[in-house]
Amino acid sequence: LVLAPIAEMDTPLVIIDLSEVEFFGSVFLSLLLRTWKAVFQHGGTMVLCGVSNRARELLKLTALDTLWAIYETREEAMEVLATE
């Protein structure tokens, strides 16, 4: 469901909105990485928004916060991607 549409895009711009997610584990981290890899291979950009403090800490501990820009809101992320 997530990766198939990315493969069909010329330059995918993907926002992962985590505003309804308090915490996640290794399976979701794997999905994020696979999604980012697909986006990156097609010359696109993936960002995160609405990341809770607990999730942000996990991203920091795994150094994944260095791969993706993190925005407070979906609107902020959309504004940034609109200029890409």
Residue pairs with C-beta under 8 A, 6 or more apart in sequence:
2 31
2 35
3 34
3 35
3 38
6 12
6 14
6 35
6 38
6 39
6 42
6 44
7 38
7 42
9 42
9 44
10 42
10 43
11 42
11 43
11 44
12 38
12 39
12 42
12 44
12 45
12 46
13 44
13 45
13 81
13 84
14 35
14 39
14 44
14 45
14 46
14 47
15 46
15 47
15 48
15 49
15 74
15 77
15 78
15 81
16 32
16 35
16 46
16 47
16 48
16 49
16 68
17 49
17 50
17 74
17 77
18 24
18 48
18 49
18 50
18 51
18 52
18 55
19 49
19 50
19 73
19 74
20 50
21 50
21 52
21 55
22 52
22 54
22 55
23 52
23 54
23 55
23 58
24 55
24 58
29 58
29 62
29 64
32 64
32 68
33 64
35 46
36 46
36 67
36 68
39 45
39 46
40 46
45 81
45 84
46 68
47 68
47 69
47 70
47 71
47 77
47 80
47 81
48 59
48 68
48 69
48 70
48 71
48 77
49 70
49 71
49 72
49 73
49 74
49 76
49 77
50 72
50 73
50 74
51 59
51 70
56 65
56 70
59 65
59 68
59 70
69 77
69 80
71 77
71 80
